[in-house]
Each structure stands twice: as C-alpha cells, then as structure tokens.
Amino acid sequence: MSNLRRSLIASLAFAALVGSANSQAGAQDPRMPVRLDARSAAAINAVIDSAKAQGLPAKPLEDRMMEGIAKGADGARIVASVRTLYADMVIVRSVLGAVASTDELKAAAMAMQAGISPVELGKIKKSRSFLGSLALPFTVTADLVSRGVPVGTAVNAVKSLVGAGAKDKELNDFQRNVKDDIQQGAPPAAAAETRAKGATSTGKPEKEKEKPDSQQEQIKL
C-alpha cells in the first residue's frame, strides 16, 4: 500500500471516529441501509462526504458498500473496502485529471486493486489515439492481470490496441480471445501478446489487397 493511500485511509478513520462519537445516540442515518450498524454507517458517511468535498463521485463508494452488504461482509470489512476504494480514486484522479468520468475513475481504481500501478494506467491514457472513454481499456487490463498475464505485458497489449484506435468491440473481442486461449492451455503472457498483435494488424492486409484489385478494374475498363 502506498504512503499516500495509507495517509488517506488514516485521515478517514479519524473522521469516522469523530462522526461516530457524535452520532452514537442518534438514529440510523437515512442514507445508510438498515443492515449496516451505526458505527460503520458513520464511517462510510465520512468517506462519502470527503469524496464529495473533493469533487469525486459518491456512487462507486455506495456501490462498494452495497456489494459488501449483499455478500454478507461485516461492517468493519465494508468500511475498510470503501476507504480503500476512495483512496485509490483520489490517486487515479491525479493521473487521469479532473475531467475523468465516474466510470473511468471506478475502472482505474479497480485496476489498481488488481495490482496495476497509477504509472501504468497513465501509460494507457497517453497511448489513447482518440477521446473515447478509458473505462473499458482499464477493465480489460485488470481482467488480463487477474488471469495471470504479467502487468507489463497486459499494459503493453492494451496500449497497442488503444494506440491503434481500437473501439469497444475490438477490446471486448481481444479480452474474450485471450480468455479462451488461456482456458485452452496457452501461457497467459503469450496469449495476450499474440492476440494483441493479431488485433492491431487486422484490416491492413485487406486494405493493401483492395488497391491493386481496384487498379486492375480501372485498367480493364
């Protein structure tokens, strides 16, 4: 865990204790689900309020809370998970900039939790050849890493696709193909590298063939 993330989480823990002390005798906060204890609710409220104060979206944090509740996690684990997501969102926003969308921040934070550093995420951003969303590229990168593809290989593969102007369909096809190759026994790194090369070269041979064919037609005419 980075020093910045530790500092953010520690600050939130202190804010949560203060908020909890002030609301111990009060009713359950109406923003919080009834299945969350008052102390945990106060802690999560502190995180959400901090996020809003910094212009960060609250929805990913609320979604993380609800996910924890749905899985039956105890309050302490849910609070810790929400704090970690918040800390990662702060970090990735510094990499992606203030214009980053909610989906991009959430996907980038999830990628960090998969083991991809902010520096690597920044490389994917810089490779972008158009102003489309980075949410899917980050999600695909995290998925590759979760399947055993080394971080560097996964980042380079997605960078090559994004740099070539790959749209969502190409990225989804690439992700699915790598998954299938790995399930069939291919080494994760080799699967990602091979599929990335194939995806970035798709269409070039066909375009080169079209030229002589059209020239031949003109000659015949």
C-alpha positions in Angstrom: 0.0 0.0 0.0 1.4 3.4 -1.0 2.2 6.1 1.6 -0.5 8.4 0.1 -3.1 5.6 0.3 -2.2 4.9 4.0 -2.4 8.6 4.8 -5.8 9.0 3.2 -7.2 6.0 4.9 -5.8 7.1 8.3 -7.4 10.5 7.9 -10.8 8.9 7.0 -10.5 6.6 10.0 -10.1 9.6 12.3 -13.0 11.5 10.7 -15.2 8.4 11.1 -14.4 8.1 14.8 -15.4 11.7 15.3 -18.6 11.2 13.3 -19.4 8.0 15.2 -18.9 9.7 18.6 -21.3 12.5 17.6 -24.0 10.1 16.4 -23.9 7.2 18.8 -27.1 8.2 20.4 -28.8 9.3 17.2 -30.9 7.4 14.8 -29.6 5.5 11.8 -28.6 7.9 9.0 -31.3 7.8 6.3 -28.6 7.5 3.6 -27.4 4.2 5.1 -29.0 0.7 4.7 -30.7 -0.6 7.8 -28.4 -3.7 7.7 -25.4 -1.6 8.4 -24.5 -0.8 12.1 -24.4 2.8 13.2 -20.6 2.9 13.7 -19.9 1.6 10.2 -22.6 3.8 8.7 -20.9 6.9 10.3 -17.5 5.8 9.0 -18.8 5.3 5.4 -20.6 8.7 5.6 -17.3 10.3 6.5 -15.7 8.7 3.4 -18.6 9.8 1.1 -18.5 13.3 2.5 -14.7 13.5 1.9 -15.2 12.3 -1.7 -17.9 14.9 -2.4 -15.7 17.6 -0.9 -13.0 16.8 -3.4 -15.4 16.5 -6.3 -15.2 12.8 -6.5 -18.3 10.7 -7.3 -20.0 9.0 -4.4 -21.8 6.3 -6.4 -18.8 3.9 -6.7 -18.4 4.1 -2.9 -22.1 3.5 -2.4 -21.9 0.6 -4.8 -19.0 -0.9 -2.9 -20.9 -0.6 0.3 -24.0 -2.3 -1.1 -21.8 -5.1 -2.6 -20.3 -5.8 0.8 -23.7 -5.9 2.4 -25.0 -8.3 -0.3 -22.1 -10.6 0.3 -22.7 -10.6 4.0 -19.5 -8.9 5.0 -19.3 -7.4 8.4 -19.3 -3.6 8.9 -15.6 -3.3 9.6 -14.7 -5.1 6.3 -17.1 -3.0 4.4 -15.7 0.2 5.8 -12.2 -0.9 5.0 -13.1 -1.7 1.5 -14.9 1.6 0.9 -11.9 3.5 2.3 -9.5 1.7 0.1 -11.6 2.4 -3.0 -11.8 6.1 -2.0 -8.0 6.3 -1.6 -7.5 4.7 -5.0 -10.0 7.1 -6.6 -8.0 10.1 -5.2 -4.8 8.7 -6.7 -6.2 7.8 -10.1 -7.9 11.2 -10.4 -4.5 12.8 -10.1 -3.4 10.6 -13.0 -6.5 10.9 -15.2 -7.3 14.5 -14.4 -10.4 16.3 -13.2 -12.3 15.5 -16.4 -12.2 11.8 -15.7 -15.7 10.2 -15.7 -17.2 8.2 -12.9 -16.8 5.0 -14.9 -13.1 5.8 -15.7 -12.3 6.5 -12.0 -14.1 3.3 -10.9 -12.4 1.2 -13.5 -9.0 2.7 -12.8 -9.4 2.1 -9.1 -10.4 -1.5 -9.7 -7.3 -1.9 -11.9 -5.1 -0.5 -9.1 -6.6 -3.1 -6.8 -5.7 -5.8 -9.3 -2.0 -4.7 -9.0 -1.7 -2.2 -11.8 0.1 1.0 -10.7 -1.1 4.5 -11.4 2.0 5.0 -13.6 1.0 2.1 -15.8 -2.6 3.4 -16.0 -1.1 6.8 -17.1 0.8 5.0 -19.9 -2.5 3.6 -21.2 -4.0 7.1 -21.1 -1.1 8.6 -23.0 -1.4 6.0 -25.7 -5.0 6.9 -26.5 -5.4 8.0 -30.1 -8.9 9.4 -29.6 -11.0 10.9 -26.9 -13.1 7.9 -26.0 -13.6 6.5 -22.5 -10.8 4.7 -20.8 -13.1 2.7 -18.6 -13.1 -0.4 -20.8 -9.3 -0.4 -21.5 -8.7 -0.3 -17.7 -11.2 -3.0 -17.1 -9.7 -5.3 -19.8 -6.2 -4.7 -18.4 -7.3 -5.7 -14.9 -9.0 -8.8 -16.3 -5.9 -9.9 -18.1 -3.8 -9.5 -14.9 -6.4 -11.5 -12.9 -5.9 -14.3 -15.5 -2.2 -14.5 -14.9 -0.9 -12.1 -17.6 2.0 -10.1 -16.1 1.2 -6.5 -15.5 3.7 -5.1 -18.0 2.5 -7.5 -20.7 -1.1 -6.7 -20.1 -0.5 -2.9 -20.1 1.6 -3.1 -23.3 -1.1 -5.2 -25.0 -3.9 -2.8 -24.2 -1.7 0.2 -25.0 -1.1 -1.2 -28.5 -4.8 -1.6 -29.0 -5.8 1.8 -27.7 -3.0 3.4 -29.7 -4.3 1.8 -32.8 -7.7 3.3 -32.2 -9.4 0.1 -31.1 -13.1 0.6 -30.2 -15.1 -1.3 -27.6 -15.9 -4.2 -29.9 -12.2 -4.8 -30.7 -11.3 -4.6 -27.0 -14.1 -7.0 -26.0 -13.1 -9.4 -28.7 -9.5 -9.2 -27.6 -10.4 -9.9 -24.0 -12.6 -12.8 -24.9 -10.0 -14.4 -27.2 -7.2 -14.1 -24.6 -9.6 -15.7 -22.0 -10.4 -18.6 -24.4 -6.7 -19.1 -25.3 -5.7 -19.3 -21.6 -8.6 -21.7 -20.8 -7.3 -23.9 -23.6 -3.8 -24.1 -22.1 -1.9 -21.2 -23.7 0.5 -19.3 -21.4 -1.2 -16.1 -20.3 1.6 -13.8 -21.5 1.9 -15.4 -24.9 -1.9 -15.4 -25.3 -2.1 -11.6 -24.6 0.9 -10.8 -26.9 -0.3 -12.9 -29.8 -3.9 -11.7 -29.7 -2.7 -8.0 -29.4 -0.5 -8.4 -32.4 -3.3 -10.0 -34.4 -5.8 -7.4 -33.3 -3.6 -4.4 -34.2 -2.8 -5.8 -37.6 -6.4 -6.7 -38.6 -7.5 -5.0 -41.7 -4.1 -4.0 -43.1 -3.6 -6.8 -45.5 -7.2 -6.4 -46.8 -6.6 -2.7 -47.5 -3.4 -3.5 -49.3 -5.2 -6.0 -51.5 -8.0 -3.7 -52.3 -5.7 -1.2 -54.0 -4.3 -3.5 -56.8 -7.7 -5.0 -57.4 -9.3 -1.6 -58.0 -6.3 -0.6 -60.2 -6.8 -3.8 -62.3 -10.5 -3.0 -62.7 -9.6 0.5 -63.9 -7.2 -1.0 -66.4 -9.9 -3.4 -67.7 -12.3 -0.5 -68.1 
